């Protein structure tokens, strides 16, 4: 899960703008202006739901209300604010960015795919929203269980219908900001497939116009599962970015505590 959270944090400052002289191969990954977003909050909420044996929807609403300014999409924010908790047929990439931990936690592929579907259905019950969550969790599961990149690619193409053959070099020519699952998942998986460690995966994310925090979260989770580490001092970085001081001078350690639990 560290790879998902740190991928979100690294990509946070480039979601909407980049410096004119931006170089994805040299830019600092973790700068002072990085921050966690809704991707991190909801990833931790997924873990919270599993550990406390509560519904995913209840956990997502709880964390959304506790951290209301993390950058949620309009529909999701309205969902947890109105207390209706009715799914709204979304196919946005929010269902996928929070599903990585499911692929890390459960023991069988059948469990992973069943739980990932449940995690999506409470909000993103459009077929593409569900597919994005299940595909993400599946990739994490396969990666942590020793499947090769070729095997992961073949499985995803065969079972989910995503087109993964197009290299990043070709995608960069026409890439655009896209928050749908169908526009996000193939890019995130391709960033992983063309990587040689976790850092290179995130730099691949930086190299293409995309929803960088969410693509970083999804790709980063798969890459960490595959390589076994991010290569960074993970707990130190999580402590830096997840523990915030509120206006009353008190530190909120809740996200950090659940991230490392």
Secondary structure, 3 states (H helix, E strand, C coil): CHHHHHHHHHHHHHCCCCCCCCCCCCCCCCCCCCCCCHHHHHHHHHHHHHHCCCCHHHHHHHHHHHCCCCCCCHHHHHHHHHCCCCCCCCCECHHHHCCHHHHHHCCCHHHHHHHHHHHHHCCCCCHHHHHHHHHHHHHHHHHHCCCCHHHHHHHHHHHHCCCCCCCHHHHCCCCCCCCEHHHHHHHHHHHHHCCCCHHHHHHHHHCCCCCHHHHHHHHHHHHHHHHCCCCCCHHHHHHHHHCEECCCCCEECHHHHHHHC
